[in-house]
Amino acid sequence: MALRESDPAEVGGYRIEDRLGSGGMGVVYLARSDSGRRLALKVVHAQYADDDEFRIRFRREVAAARQVSGAFTAPVVDADADAPRPWMATLYIPGEDLGTHVRRHGPLPLPKLYELAAGLAEAIRDIHRAGMVHRDLKPANVMLAEDGPRVIDFGISRAAEFAASDVLTQTGRVMGTPPFMSPEQFSSPQDVGPAADVFSLGSVVAYAATGHGPFDSPSPYETAVRVVDGAAEIDDVPPELLPFVQLCLEKHPKSRPSPDELLRLLRNGEMPGPRSEPDSGTPRDEQPSTPRRRKRLILLSALSALLVAAATTLTVMSVNAEPTPVAGDLPSGWQAWHKRSKDPSPDKDPIGPSSPFNRCAATGRSLVCAGDDVMATRFALADGRNTWARSIDETADDLGGSSAGTIIGARGGSVYVYGADDRPVDGDGLSKTRYTVQALDAETGKARWKTVTGDGDGATEPNREHGASIAVPAGVITVYGDDSKYYALLGADDGKVRWKRPLPDQETDPCLLRAADRQAYLLCARLTGDDITGTSVTRLDPATGRPDWTVKIKGDQDIAGQADGRLVLAGVTGTHRTVTLINAESHVVTTARLATAQPEGASLYVLRGTLYFTLPGGSVRAVDPGTGRQLWKTDSTVEQSGPPAASATRLYLASPSGRLAAIDVRTGRVTGTRAGRDDGGDLDVATSITAPPVLVGDALYVPYGLRAVYTADVRDL
C-alpha cells in the first residue's frame, strides 16, 4: 500500500517504507531498523491516544506479545506505550495473512491444512504456556510464513490468571471478531480461558478448508446466535480433518481438547476422549466450589457497521443484552418449573386418545414442542412461560385430519414444523388435506415462511417421525408433490424449492428420508412378494439432491445414527445379533456381530458414538458399535422410556409420566433419579411414547404427560 502524505517518515527511530494495512485500532507500517532489519510497526490511531483505558490495554498487548515471542509468533523488537501515539514493532513476516490468501487463491489443499492446523496448535500451546489467552485468533491474525503459520496481534489478549474482578473485564464489553469467537466470549467474557482459543482454532481451520467460517451469516446478530446455539456448517471440511475441527468446536469449554491433545490427534489420528464437563454424578459437596453464572449474549445494535469497518479487533457493546442458554451452565434467570401447554384449539373435539409431545427442540431462549395435534408450542427456557401454541390444523372446522405434529428441526431461532389443513370439498363432509412445511419464529410463533408440499389424497404428511421430512443445514428435505412422487429441498431462509428429484416407485420400493450427522440419506426397501428382503442406502448430495452413492444391504434395516464416520444400521424386526456399518465417505460395508444378542423389543439409538438398546421394562445396554462388545448393562428404573439424551458423561431417560434417570455413560451406574409426576393429565403410560429430554447446558427439559414439560438442574440429580 502506498504511503500517504499524513504518514510519518519515522517512528521511534525506525524508517517507515510502506503501509502494510490499517484497521479500527491503528495503522501497520513496513519499517526498517538501522541494521537493515525489516519490521512490522503498529501505530495506534490518534483518537485512542488520550484514552487511559486503551493505553492500559496497549501495554498489555506489548507485554503479552513479549511473553509469547517465539517460533510460532512474531517476536517483539521494540515498543513505546507512552508515546504521543503508542506503537509496537515486531519482526516483519513476509507473506499473506490467511484471510487474504484464501480470498485470492481459495481453500488450502489438504497438506497445507495439516501444516496450518499443527502450526496453530503449537502456537496456542506456547501462548497458553506463557500464561496468556489470545482471544482473537482469526484468519487476519494468522500470517502464512515460509516456515509455517505465525500468530500475530495480541491486542485483546489477557493473562490467564487475571481475576474476574479486573476492571477492564467489567465494562460490559465483549472483545473479539464474532465469526471466530467462542460461545463463552459472548455469554461470559470475564470467564474466558484458554479453551476459547481452541474453539477459534477450529473455526480458522474450517475457514481455511472451505473458504467460509462455520458460523457465517449476513447478520452479525445471527452469527452470534449461531456461535452460541447453532450447529457449525463444516460439511465441506475434508474428512481427514473433520474430527479435529469437530472437537475444537465443542460448545462447552471443558469438552474441548488441549493443544497437546490436538497435536497427538494430528500425529497419530487418535484422540483420547476429550475432556468432558464435570461429572454430574459427583455429590455437590465434592465438586469444586464455583458460582453459578448467569450467561448473557452481548450484542451491539450497530455491530454490522463495525464489521464493515474491518477493524483488526472488534468491541461489542452491551446494549439490550439477551439471555441465552450456554452449554455447561443454566439459562439466564433459570428456575425449576413445570408447565402444561395451553390448548391451541379448545373448540375442536380431540381425535383419538391424547398423547405426550413427540419432540421438543431448544433454540435461543425457547423450548418448542409438538405432538398431539399441536403444530408447535413455546415454553421460555428460564421460567416455562407458555407464550404461544398453534394447532396443526388451524382451520375453523375439525374435519378429522392428522392428530400428530412434530418438530422437524431447529436452526438459528427458527423451528421447522408441518401443518395439515383439512378443507371440505363437497356437501357430503368429504375433506381434502393440504400439507405445508413452515419455519416458525421460536420467540413469537409467527411463520417466517410457509411452503405447500402436497395437496389432496395422494399427498404425504411431511412427518419427521415417519421418514417423510428431515432437517439439514441447507433447510428441510421433504417428500413433495400432490402425488408424493418427489423429494425436494426447501431453503432454510425462505422455504423456496432449491431442487426437486423423483422418488422410486413407492409401491415397489417404499422409501424413507433419514438424516445422520446432518447428512441426508434415502432408504428404500426391496420387496420380494410382501417381504422386505433388502435395503438400499443412498447418500444425497445436499447441493443437488442427486445420489452421491448407493449401497445395498440384506434385510429390512434402518439407520440408528453415525459413529466414527460410519453409519450404524440395524434390523427393524427380530432379535438383534449384528449391526451393519457403512463408511460415510468410502461407503464400504462391514458387519459387527454383537457379543450379546439384544431382544426384539429393544429400541436402539446412537448417541455420542455409543449404541444404546433400551427395553420397555427399563433395562439399558451400551454397546460399542464398531466391535459389537457390550460395555455395560443396567436397570434404569424407567419403564416405557422414550428416546434418551446424552451429555459427555451421562445418559438421561424419561418415561411418559416424567420419571427420570441419569446413568453414567462409562460405568452404567444410575447416578440419579426423579419420580414421575401426577399432574400430567389422564395418560395411558403403557402405550404412550414421549419425546426425548432436551439438555441445554446443565438444564434438562423433560416432556411428560399431556403436553407438559418440567425442568431440572442435572447437577442436583
Buried (B, 14 or more C-beta within 10 A) or exposed (E): EEBEEEBBEEBBEBBBBEBBBBBBBBBBBBBBBEEEEBBBBBBBBEEBBEEEEBBEBBBBBBBBBBBBBBEBBBBBBBBBBEEEBBBBBBBBBEBBBBBBBBEEEEBBEEEBBBBBBBBBBBBBBBBBEBBBBBBBBBBBBBBBBEEBBBBBBBBBBBBBEBEEEEEBBEEEBBBBBBBBBBBBBBBBBBBBBBBBBBBBBBBBBBBBBBBBBBBBBEEBBBBBBBBBBBBBBBBBBBEBBBBBBBBBBBBBBBBBBBBEBBBBBBEEEEBEEBBBBBBBBEEEEEEEEEEEBBBBBBBBEEBBEBBEEEBBBBBBBBEEBBBBBBBBBBBBEBEEBBBBBEBBBEEBEEBEEBBBBBBBBBBBBBBBBBBBBBBBBBBBBBBBEBEBBBBBBEBEEBBBBBBBBBBBBBBBBBBBBBBBBBBEEEEEEEBBBBBBBBBBBBBEBEBBBEBBBBBEEEBBBBBBBBBBBBBBBBBBBBBBBBBBBBBBBBBBBEBEBBBEBEBBEBEEEBBBBBBBBBBBBBBBBBBEEEEBEBBBBBBBEBEEBEBBBEBEBEBBBBBBBBBEBBBBBBBEEEEBBBBBBBBBBEBEBEEBEBEEEBBEEBBBBBBBBBBBBBBEBBBBBBBBBBEBEBBBEBEBBBBBBBBBBBBBBBBBBBBBBBBBBBBBBBEBEBBBBBEBBEEBEEBEBEEBBBBBBBBBBBBBBBBBBBBBBBBBBBBEB
